[in-house]
Amino acid sequence: MDNDKFFNIYDEVFETIKDIEGEFVQIHIDRLKELDKLLPPSAVFFCITNTTKKSFEFVSKNFHMATGLDSQKMLDEGMSYWWSRYHDDEAQIWLQVLTELMEFTLKEVAYEDRKRVSYIWNYSIRNPKGDYLNVTQHTTPMYFDETGKPVI
């Protein structure tokens, strides 16, 4: 799937405020940097995703070890880079699931409970050698827009 189509659908799901408090995000980045120092090298990595900017605010040191991909490209190119690695057969499915997940969250999960929700899904990404790796993603919302939609 081309990135323009991906961005359009993603924008529909996360149409929201465009500015997030920089200080709020920086506090979490600082905490994750400290945690990153303590974690041993492994196939587990974490990121802070900013849906309003389609960017990654932080990418942990194990990202390259786990995926073979360039951490700096993740930071510089954001979701465009990450999405370009998705398996073609799974990209459309992932977007559909994401759309349904946001609809469910906004309709069925009480506002006060949303900060305790953790979303988990699997998909495949292509490493630099062209092989596909299974990714199990755990997403925990940290910041919500005025409607209660998770955006960080």
C-alpha positions in Angstrom: 0.0 0.0 0.0 1.4 3.4 -0.8 2.1 5.8 2.0 -0.3 8.5 0.7 -3.2 6.2 1.1 -1.9 5.0 4.5 -1.6 8.6 5.6 -5.1 9.5 4.5 -6.7 6.7 6.3 -4.6 7.2 9.4 -5.4 10.9 9.4 -9.1 10.0 9.4 -8.6 7.8 12.4 -6.5 10.3 14.3 -8.0 13.6 13.2 -7.5 15.6 16.3 -5.5 18.4 17.9 -2.2 19.1 16.2 -0.1 20.4 19.1 0.9 18.3 22.0 2.6 19.8 25.0 6.3 19.4 24.4 7.0 19.2 28.1 4.6 16.3 28.6 6.3 14.3 25.9 9.8 15.2 27.1 9.1 13.9 30.6 8.3 10.5 29.1 11.3 10.6 26.7 13.6 11.3 29.7 12.1 8.4 31.7 12.5 6.0 28.8 16.1 7.0 28.2 16.8 6.1 31.8 15.0 2.8 31.4 16.8 2.2 28.1 20.2 2.4 29.9 19.2 -0.4 32.2 17.8 -2.9 29.7 20.1 -5.4 28.2 20.5 -5.9 24.4 17.5 -7.9 23.2 14.8 -8.2 20.5 12.5 -6.0 22.6 12.3 -2.3 21.7 10.0 0.6 22.5 9.0 3.9 20.9 6.9 6.9 21.7 4.5 7.5 18.8 3.0 10.9 18.2 -0.1 10.2 16.0 -0.7 14.0 15.4 2.7 14.4 13.7 3.0 10.8 12.4 6.4 10.7 14.1 8.4 8.8 16.6 9.5 11.0 19.5 11.8 8.3 20.9 13.2 5.0 19.6 15.0 2.7 22.1 18.5 1.3 21.6 17.3 -2.2 20.8 15.4 -1.1 17.7 18.2 -1.8 15.3 19.1 -5.1 17.0 15.5 -6.3 16.9 14.7 -5.2 13.3 18.0 -4.5 11.5 16.5 -1.1 10.6 18.0 2.3 11.1 16.9 4.0 14.3 17.7 7.5 13.0 15.5 6.9 10.0 12.6 6.1 12.3 13.2 9.4 14.1 13.7 11.4 10.9 11.1 9.9 8.6 8.6 8.8 11.2 5.7 6.6 10.4 6.3 6.9 6.7 9.5 4.9 7.1 7.9 2.3 9.4 4.8 1.8 7.2 7.1 1.3 4.2 8.3 -1.8 5.9 4.9 -3.4 6.4 4.0 -6.6 4.6 1.8 -5.5 1.6 -0.9 -8.1 2.5 -1.2 -6.9 6.1 -1.1 -3.1 5.7 -4.8 -2.7 4.7 -5.9 -5.1 7.4 -3.9 -3.2 10.1 -5.5 0.0 9.1 -9.0 -1.5 9.2 -8.3 -3.0 12.7 -6.9 0.4 13.9 -10.0 2.2 12.6 -12.3 -0.3 14.4 -10.2 -0.1 17.5 -10.5 3.6 17.8 -14.2 3.4 17.2 -14.6 0.8 19.9 -12.4 2.8 22.3 -14.4 6.0 21.9 -17.8 4.3 22.1 -17.2 1.5 24.6 -14.3 2.3 26.9 -15.1 4.8 29.7 -13.0 7.9 29.5 -11.4 7.3 32.9 -10.5 3.7 31.9 -8.7 4.6 28.7 -5.4 5.3 30.3 -5.3 1.7 31.7 -5.9 0.1 28.3 -3.2 -1.7 26.4 -3.6 -2.6 22.8 -1.8 -5.6 21.4 -1.5 -6.7 17.7 0.8 -8.6 15.4 2.0 -7.8 11.9 5.1 -8.3 9.7 7.8 -5.9 8.7 10.5 -6.3 6.1 14.1 -6.1 7.3 16.9 -4.7 5.2 17.6 -8.2 3.8 14.1 -8.4 2.5 13.0 -11.0 5.1 9.8 -10.5 7.1 9.9 -10.3 10.8 6.9 -10.8 13.1 6.2 -7.9 15.3 4.0 -8.1 18.4 3.2 -4.5 19.3 1.9 -3.5 22.7 0.6 0.1 22.7 -0.3 2.0 25.9 -1.9 5.4 25.5 -0.1 8.2 27.4 -1.9 11.4 26.2 -5.5 12.0 24.9 -7.1 14.7 22.9 -10.1 16.7 24.1 -12.4 13.9 23.0 -10.5 11.2 24.9 -8.9 9.7 21.8 -5.3 8.4 22.5 -2.8 10.4 20.5 0.6 9.7 22.1 
